[in-house]
Amino acid sequence: MKNVLFLAFDFPPFGGAGVHRSLKFVKYLPEFGWDPTVVTVRPGYKKHEIYDNTLLDDHVQPVKVVHVPFPPSLLNHIMEKPGRIYSLLRTYVFVFPDLFSPWGKAALSEGQRQLAKKSYQVIFSTILPVSTGIAGIRLSRQSGVPLVADFRDTISSIRFFDYPTRLHFAIAKHYERRIIRYSARSIMQDTVVENEMKRRYPRFADKIVYIPNGYDENDFRNIEPKPPGRKFRFVYCGSYNIGASSRHKKIYAPPISIKSLLTALHYTKNPMDRSTEAPDRFFDAVAVVRKKRPDIYDRMEILFVGARKAYTEEAAIKRGINDIVHCTGYVSHDDAVGYMMSADALILTHFKPLDSPVINCVPGKTFEYIRSCRPVLAMVPQGDAHDIMTQSRLGLITSQTDIDQISRNVCKLVLKKNVKEYEPDISFIRRYDRKRLTGRLADIFNDVSAGYHQQ
């Protein structure tokens, strides 16, 4: 059995979308001859954590996890404090490499202790945060052990963050290039991003590879679907972003003159309308159904499973459809899968890019949606998510802003027209099995570790 040192800031008992990729790699790597030791943050570093203590329950063997506390620092204070001055500091000053740099240094120290205790053949670092990648670089250069960097999000085109100036973007790109340069392999989870990174860094193109997110077949075994509704049930699983267009994002600064200057300096590499991931457009379409086809509306129920309960309920009340919209709040992953399997149709929303018809990311829920083999009302732009919906033969796809078309698709689903249209392509769906994807990661580990031993 070979050993891999696994640096992951986001890892159970934390819940949420960011933990599943690392969690499933760690779960299946031993079946491919690799024994991971995980270095992650100790719970308690911030107030708004989401926990899911069920995530490690299905692991065949105990996971070796070292919890490193977030060291006390000025950043802890700045991260938690409200107010414009603290927002200004977070946005413009304490962003190099990111707000998690104190933990990155602590993870580096712990990694050095782990490397001194036993022999490791690979270091794996999952990014974001950037600090985890920097810790991986330093450990690799100090020890000679090859680094595999896993970009859950690329640093220079993070979909939920805008760089305040071109200088900030240039520095972010410097960190991105540095991690790719010193890693033996850099893994991207989207083909659009893979191609973008190969064009941006042609010198390192042969080191940039693609491993998508996926679903775990075991998560769907022995899961009892939640009791079905008496009506046609639409289900949305997970959280969503409620931000406005990144091109018009507000910049916090005290005096008006400084605020105007900072707004002028504000730089967005990939401007997008983040509000389209929220349920507002879908709810607008449901309100149209309520007005034009009350007979269909009375046959519907809509279930939102996950965070943003208050926003969802308020949006439904605003449109007068709260009588059919129900919210669970955050639930365990097992329960989320159970609700997913109880659906007659699933809801998938996404950001709308403003400068391109193609988006460079895929919602993590996409893969579990297609494994459920339920029809998906997909309001997504061109990109990998659109292609996956099309090739799985489960997606009823429309523009995020075409309210009339969304309402017609809602009616089409409720009336169960053209049911054969949603017969899933099982062979395509199985490409995204987490165990199979972990096998590809193990192959990468074998390749880079073989080169390391020859040195």
C-alpha positions as CSV (number, residue, x, y, z in Angstrom):
1,M,0.0,0.0,0.0
2,K,1.4,3.4,-1.0
3,N,0.8,6.5,1.1
4,V,-0.7,9.9,0.0
5,L,-0.7,13.0,2.2
6,F,-4.1,14.6,1.5
7,L,-4.5,18.3,2.2
8,A,-8.1,19.4,2.2
9,F,-9.5,22.4,4.1
10,D,-13.1,21.2,3.4
11,F,-13.7,17.7,4.9
12,P,-16.2,16.0,7.2
13,P,-17.6,16.5,9.7
14,F,-18.3,19.7,7.7
15,G,-21.2,19.3,5.2
16,G,-22.1,21.1,2.1
17,A,-21.1,20.7,-1.6
18,G,-17.3,21.4,-1.1
19,V,-16.5,18.2,0.9
20,H,-17.8,15.4,-1.3
21,R,-15.1,15.3,-4.0
22,S,-12.3,14.9,-1.4
23,L,-14.4,12.6,0.8
24,K,-15.1,10.1,-2.1
25,F,-11.5,10.1,-3.3
26,V,-10.4,9.2,0.3
27,K,-13.1,6.5,0.5
28,Y,-12.1,4.6,-2.6
29,L,-8.3,5.2,-2.9
30,P,-7.5,2.2,-0.6
31,E,-9.2,-0.1,-3.2
32,F,-6.6,1.1,-5.7
33,G,-3.6,0.6,-3.4
34,W,-3.3,4.1,-1.9
35,D,-3.7,4.9,1.8
36,P,-4.6,8.5,2.5
37,T,-3.8,10.6,5.6
38,V,-6.0,13.7,5.6
39,V,-4.9,17.0,7.0
40,T,-7.9,19.3,7.5
41,V,-9.1,22.2,9.6
42,R,-10.4,21.5,13.1
43,P,-14.1,22.2,13.5
44,G,-14.9,25.5,15.3
45,Y,-12.9,28.0,13.2
46,K,-16.0,30.0,12.2
47,K,-19.6,30.4,13.4
48,H,-21.6,29.5,10.3
49,E,-20.3,26.0,9.7
50,I,-22.6,23.3,8.3
51,Y,-22.1,19.8,9.8
52,D,-23.1,16.4,8.5
53,N,-21.8,13.7,10.9
54,T,-23.3,10.9,8.6
55,L,-20.8,11.4,5.8
56,L,-18.1,9.1,7.1
57,D,-20.5,6.4,8.1
58,D,-20.2,4.3,4.9
59,H,-16.4,4.1,4.9
60,V,-15.3,0.5,5.0
61,Q,-12.2,1.4,7.1
62,P,-11.6,4.3,9.4
63,V,-10.2,7.4,7.7
64,K,-7.0,8.8,9.1
65,V,-7.7,12.5,9.7
66,V,-5.5,15.0,11.4
67,H,-7.5,18.1,12.5
68,V,-5.3,21.3,12.5
69,P,-6.8,24.2,14.4
70,F,-7.1,27.6,12.7
71,P,-4.4,29.6,14.6
72,P,-5.6,32.8,16.4
73,S,-4.7,35.8,14.3
74,L,-5.8,39.2,13.2
75,L,-7.5,37.6,10.2
76,N,-9.9,35.7,12.5
77,H,-11.1,39.0,13.9
78,I,-11.4,40.6,10.4
79,M,-13.2,37.6,8.9
80,E,-16.0,37.7,11.5
81,K,-16.5,41.5,12.0
82,P,-19.4,43.2,10.1
83,G,-19.1,46.7,8.8
84,R,-17.7,48.6,5.8
85,I,-14.2,49.0,7.1
86,Y,-13.8,45.3,7.7
87,S,-15.3,44.5,4.3
88,L,-12.8,46.8,2.8
89,L,-9.9,45.1,4.5
90,R,-11.2,41.6,3.5
91,T,-11.7,42.7,-0.1
92,Y,-8.5,44.8,-0.8
93,V,-5.8,43.9,1.8
94,F,-6.1,40.5,3.3
95,V,-6.6,38.5,0.1
96,F,-3.0,37.5,-0.6
97,P,-3.0,34.6,-1.0
98,D,-6.4,34.4,0.8
99,L,-8.1,34.8,4.2
100,F,-7.1,31.3,5.2
101,S,-3.3,31.8,5.0
102,P,-2.8,31.3,8.8
103,W,-4.3,27.8,8.5
104,G,-2.2,27.2,5.4
105,K,0.9,27.8,7.4
106,A,-0.4,25.5,10.2
107,A,-1.2,22.8,7.6
108,L,2.4,23.2,6.3
109,S,3.8,22.5,9.7
110,E,1.6,19.5,10.2
111,G,2.5,18.2,6.8
112,Q,6.2,18.4,7.7
113,R,5.5,16.4,10.8
114,Q,3.6,13.8,8.8
115,L,6.4,13.5,6.2
116,A,8.9,13.0,8.9
117,K,6.9,10.2,10.5
118,K,6.6,7.9,7.5
119,S,7.2,7.7,3.8
120,Y,4.7,9.3,1.4
121,Q,4.8,8.8,-2.4
122,V,2.4,11.6,-3.3
123,I,1.1,14.9,-1.8
124,F,-2.5,15.8,-2.9
125,S,-3.8,19.3,-2.3
126,T,-7.3,20.4,-3.1
127,I,-8.0,24.0,-4.0
128,L,-9.7,26.2,-2.9
129,P,-8.5,27.7,-0.6
130,V,-5.3,28.9,-2.4
131,S,-3.4,28.5,0.9
132,T,-3.8,24.8,0.7
133,G,-2.2,24.7,-2.7
134,I,0.7,26.9,-1.5
135,A,1.2,24.5,1.5
136,G,1.3,21.6,-1.0
137,I,4.0,23.4,-3.1
138,R,6.2,24.0,-0.2
139,L,5.9,20.5,1.2
140,S,6.7,19.1,-2.3
141,R,9.7,21.3,-2.9
142,Q,11.1,20.6,0.6
143,S,10.6,16.8,0.5
144,G,10.9,16.0,-3.2
145,V,7.5,14.1,-3.0
146,P,5.4,14.9,-6.1
147,L,2.4,17.2,-5.8
148,V,-1.0,16.6,-7.4
149,A,-3.1,19.7,-7.3
150,D,-6.9,19.3,-7.6
151,F,-8.6,22.6,-8.6
152,R,-12.2,22.4,-7.4
153,D,-12.2,26.0,-8.6
154,T,-9.5,27.7,-10.6
155,I,-8.0,30.7,-8.7
156,S,-8.3,33.2,-11.6
157,S,-11.9,32.5,-12.5
158,I,-13.7,31.7,-9.3
159,R,-17.4,31.7,-10.1
160,F,-18.5,33.2,-6.8
161,F,-15.8,35.9,-6.3
162,D,-14.7,39.0,-8.2
163,Y,-11.2,40.5,-8.0
164,P,-11.4,44.2,-6.9
165,T,-8.7,45.4,-9.3
166,R,-6.6,44.1,-12.2
167,L,-3.7,44.0,-9.8
168,H,-5.5,41.6,-7.6
169,F,-6.4,39.4,-10.6
170,A,-2.7,39.4,-11.8
171,I,-1.6,38.3,-8.3
172,A,-4.2,35.5,-8.3
173,K,-3.1,34.3,-11.7
174,H,0.5,34.3,-10.3
175,Y,-0.5,31.9,-7.6
176,E,-2.5,29.8,-10.0
177,R,0.5,29.5,-12.4
178,R,2.9,28.8,-9.6
179,I,0.8,25.9,-8.3
180,I,0.4,24.4,-11.8
181,R,4.1,24.9,-12.5
182,Y,5.3,23.0,-9.4
183,S,2.7,20.3,-9.4
184,A,3.3,17.0,-11.2
185,R,-0.3,17.1,-12.3
186,S,-3.1,19.7,-12.1
187,I,-6.6,18.3,-12.2
188,M,-9.6,20.3,-13.4
189,Q,-13.2,19.2,-12.9
190,D,-14.7,20.8,-16.0
191,T,-13.6,20.4,-19.7
192,V,-14.2,24.1,-20.4
193,V,-11.8,25.0,-17.6
194,E,-9.3,22.3,-18.7
195,N,-9.1,23.8,-22.2
196,E,-8.9,27.3,-20.8
197,M,-6.0,26.4,-18.5
198,K,-4.2,24.7,-21.3
199,R,-4.5,27.8,-23.5
200,R,-3.4,30.0,-20.7
201,Y,-0.4,27.9,-19.7
202,P,0.7,26.1,-22.8
203,R,4.1,25.3,-21.3
204,F,2.3,23.1,-18.7
205,A,-0.5,21.8,-20.9
206,D,0.7,18.2,-20.7
207,K,0.3,18.3,-16.9
208,I,-3.3,19.5,-16.9
209,V,-5.9,16.7,-16.8
210,Y,-9.6,16.3,-16.3
211,I,-11.5,14.4,-13.6
212,P,-15.1,15.5,-13.2
213,N,-17.2,15.3,-10.1
214,G,-19.6,12.4,-9.9
215,Y,-22.0,10.4,-7.7
216,D,-21.4,7.5,-5.3
217,E,-23.4,4.4,-6.1
218,N,-23.4,3.4,-2.5
219,D,-25.3,6.6,-1.6
220,F,-28.2,5.3,-3.6
221,R,-28.3,1.8,-2.1
222,N,-30.6,1.1,0.8
223,I,-31.9,4.7,0.6
224,E,-35.6,4.8,1.2
225,P,-37.2,7.6,-0.8
226,K,-39.1,10.0,1.3
227,P,-42.9,9.5,1.2
228,P,-44.1,10.6,-2.2
229,G,-46.5,13.5,-2.4
230,R,-50.1,13.2,-3.6
231,K,-49.2,15.7,-6.3
232,F,-46.5,16.0,-9.0
233,R,-43.4,16.8,-6.9
234,F,-40.6,19.1,-8.1
235,V,-37.5,18.8,-5.9
236,Y,-34.4,21.2,-5.7
237,C,-31.5,19.9,-3.6
238,G,-28.7,22.0,-2.2
239,S,-28.0,25.7,-1.7
240,Y,-27.8,28.4,-4.3
241,N,-26.3,31.9,-4.8
242,I,-28.5,34.9,-4.4
243,G,-25.9,37.5,-5.6
244,A,-26.5,40.0,-8.3
245,S,-24.6,40.5,-11.5
246,S,-20.9,40.4,-10.9
247,R,-20.4,43.2,-13.4
248,H,-22.4,45.5,-11.1
249,K,-21.2,44.3,-7.8
250,K,-21.2,46.9,-5.0
251,I,-17.8,47.9,-3.6
252,Y,-17.7,49.0,0.0
253,A,-15.7,52.1,0.9
254,P,-16.4,54.9,3.3
255,P,-16.1,58.2,1.5
256,I,-18.0,58.6,-1.8
257,S,-14.8,59.7,-3.7
258,I,-12.9,56.6,-2.7
259,K,-16.0,54.4,-3.5
260,S,-16.1,55.9,-7.0
261,L,-12.4,55.2,-7.5
262,L,-12.7,51.6,-6.2
263,T,-15.7,51.0,-8.4
264,A,-13.8,52.2,-11.4
265,L,-10.9,49.9,-10.5
266,H,-13.2,46.9,-10.0
267,Y,-12.3,44.0,-12.3
268,T,-14.3,41.0,-13.3
269,K,-12.6,38.4,-15.5
270,N,-15.7,36.3,-16.1
271,P,-18.8,38.5,-15.5
272,M,-21.9,36.6,-14.8
273,D,-25.4,37.0,-13.4
274,R,-25.3,35.0,-10.2
275,S,-29.0,35.7,-9.4
276,T,-30.1,33.1,-12.0
277,E,-29.0,30.3,-9.7
278,A,-31.7,31.4,-7.2
279,P,-35.2,30.1,-7.7
280,D,-36.7,33.5,-8.7
281,R,-37.1,32.8,-12.4
282,F,-38.5,29.3,-11.8
283,F,-41.0,30.8,-9.3
284,D,-41.9,33.5,-11.9
285,A,-42.7,30.6,-14.3
286,V,-44.7,28.8,-11.7
287,A,-46.7,32.0,-11.1
288,V,-47.4,32.1,-14.8
289,V,-48.7,28.5,-14.6
290,R,-50.9,29.5,-11.6
291,K,-52.5,32.3,-13.7
292,K,-52.8,30.5,-17.0
293,R,-53.2,26.8,-16.0
294,P,-54.7,26.7,-12.5
295,D,-55.7,23.0,-13.2
296,I,-52.0,22.1,-13.6
297,Y,-50.9,24.3,-10.7
298,D,-53.3,22.5,-8.3
299,R,-51.6,19.2,-9.2
300,M,-48.1,20.5,-8.2
301,E,-45.9,20.7,-5.1
302,I,-42.4,22.1,-4.9
303,L,-39.8,21.0,-2.3
304,F,-36.6,22.8,-1.6
305,V,-34.1,20.7,0.3
306,G,-31.1,22.5,1.8
307,A,-30.0,25.9,2.9
308,R,-31.6,29.3,2.0
309,K,-34.9,28.4,3.6
310,A,-35.8,32.0,4.5
311,Y,-35.0,33.4,1.1
312,T,-36.9,30.6,-0.7
313,E,-40.0,31.1,1.5
314,E,-40.0,34.8,1.0
315,A,-39.6,34.5,-2.8
316,A,-42.6,32.1,-2.9
317,I,-44.7,34.4,-0.8
318,K,-43.8,37.4,-3.0
319,R,-45.3,35.5,-6.0
320,G,-48.3,34.0,-4.3
321,I,-47.2,30.4,-4.7
322,N,-46.2,29.7,-1.1
323,D,-49.2,27.2,-0.8
324,I,-47.3,24.7,-2.9
325,V,-43.7,25.5,-1.9
326,H,-42.1,23.7,1.1
327,C,-38.6,24.0,2.5
328,T,-36.8,21.5,4.7
329,G,-33.7,23.6,5.6
330,Y,-30.3,21.8,5.7
331,V,-30.6,18.0,6.0
332,S,-28.0,15.2,5.9
333,H,-26.7,14.0,2.6
334,D,-28.6,10.7,3.0
335,D,-31.8,12.5,3.6
336,A,-31.1,14.8,0.6
337,V,-30.7,11.7,-1.6
338,G,-33.9,10.3,-0.2
339,Y,-35.8,13.5,-1.2
340,M,-34.2,13.4,-4.6
341,M,-35.5,9.9,-5.2
342,S,-39.0,10.9,-4.2
343,A,-39.1,13.5,-6.9
344,D,-41.2,13.3,-10.1
345,A,-38.8,15.9,-11.5
346,L,-35.7,17.7,-10.3
347,I,-34.8,21.4,-10.6
348,L,-31.4,22.5,-11.8
349,T,-30.4,26.2,-12.0
350,H,-27.1,27.8,-12.8
351,F,-25.3,31.2,-13.2
352,K,-25.7,33.1,-16.5
353,P,-22.5,34.2,-18.1
354,L,-22.6,37.8,-19.4
355,D,-19.7,37.8,-21.8
356,S,-19.9,34.3,-23.2
357,P,-22.6,31.7,-24.0
358,V,-20.6,29.1,-22.2
359,I,-20.0,28.7,-18.4
360,N,-17.0,27.2,-16.9
361,C,-18.4,25.2,-14.0
362,V,-20.9,22.4,-13.2
363,P,-23.1,22.3,-10.1
364,G,-22.1,19.3,-8.0
365,K,-25.7,18.2,-7.7
366,T,-25.8,17.5,-11.5
367,F,-24.2,14.1,-11.2
368,E,-26.5,12.8,-8.4
369,Y,-29.5,14.2,-10.4
370,I,-28.6,12.1,-13.4
371,R,-28.0,9.0,-11.2
372,S,-31.5,9.4,-9.8
373,C,-32.8,8.9,-13.3
374,R,-35.5,11.5,-12.7
375,P,-36.4,14.1,-15.4
376,V,-34.5,17.3,-14.8
377,L,-36.0,20.8,-15.5
378,A,-32.6,22.3,-16.4
379,M,-32.2,26.1,-16.6
380,V,-28.6,26.1,-17.6
381,P,-26.4,27.9,-20.3
382,Q,-24.0,26.1,-22.7
383,G,-21.2,24.2,-21.0
384,D,-20.6,20.9,-19.3
385,A,-23.8,20.9,-17.3
386,H,-25.8,21.5,-20.5
387,D,-23.9,18.7,-22.3
388,I,-24.4,16.2,-19.4
389,M,-28.1,16.9,-19.3
390,T,-28.4,16.4,-23.0
391,Q,-26.3,13.2,-23.2
392,S,-27.9,11.6,-20.2
393,R,-31.3,12.1,-22.0
394,L,-32.8,13.4,-18.7
395,G,-32.7,17.2,-19.2
396,L,-35.6,19.4,-20.3
397,I,-33.4,22.4,-21.0
398,T,-34.3,26.0,-21.4
399,S,-32.7,29.5,-21.0
400,Q,-32.6,30.8,-17.4
401,T,-34.5,33.9,-18.3
402,D,-37.1,32.6,-20.7
403,I,-40.0,32.5,-18.2
404,D,-42.7,31.5,-20.8
405,Q,-40.6,28.5,-21.9
406,I,-39.9,27.4,-18.3
407,S,-43.6,27.6,-17.6
408,R,-44.4,25.5,-20.7
409,N,-41.8,22.9,-19.6
410,V,-43.3,22.8,-16.1
411,C,-46.7,22.0,-17.7
412,K,-45.2,19.4,-20.0
413,L,-43.6,17.6,-17.1
414,V,-46.8,17.6,-14.9
415,L,-48.9,16.4,-17.8
416,K,-46.2,13.7,-18.4
417,K,-46.1,14.3,-22.1
418,N,-43.4,12.5,-24.1
419,V,-42.4,10.3,-21.1
420,K,-40.1,8.2,-23.3
421,E,-38.1,11.4,-24.0
422,Y,-36.6,10.9,-20.5
423,E,-35.3,7.4,-20.7
424,P,-31.8,7.7,-19.2
425,D,-28.6,6.6,-21.0
426,I,-27.2,4.4,-18.2
427,S,-23.9,3.7,-19.9
428,F,-23.3,7.5,-20.1
429,I,-24.3,8.1,-16.5
430,R,-21.9,5.4,-15.2
431,R,-19.0,7.4,-16.5
432,Y,-19.5,9.6,-13.4
433,D,-19.3,6.8,-10.8
434,R,-17.1,8.1,-8.0
435,K,-15.2,4.8,-7.7
436,R,-14.4,4.8,-11.4
437,L,-13.2,8.4,-11.1
438,T,-11.0,7.6,-8.1
439,G,-9.4,4.8,-10.2
440,R,-8.4,7.6,-12.7
441,L,-6.9,9.5,-9.8
442,A,-5.0,6.4,-8.6
443,D,-3.6,6.0,-12.1
444,I,-2.2,9.6,-11.9
445,F,-0.7,8.8,-8.5
446,N,1.0,5.7,-9.9
447,D,2.4,7.7,-12.8
448,V,3.8,10.6,-10.8
449,S,5.2,8.4,-8.0
450,A,6.9,6.1,-10.5
451,G,8.7,9.2,-11.9
452,Y,9.6,10.3,-8.4
453,H,11.2,7.0,-7.5
454,Q,13.3,7.1,-10.7
455,Q,14.8,10.4,-9.6
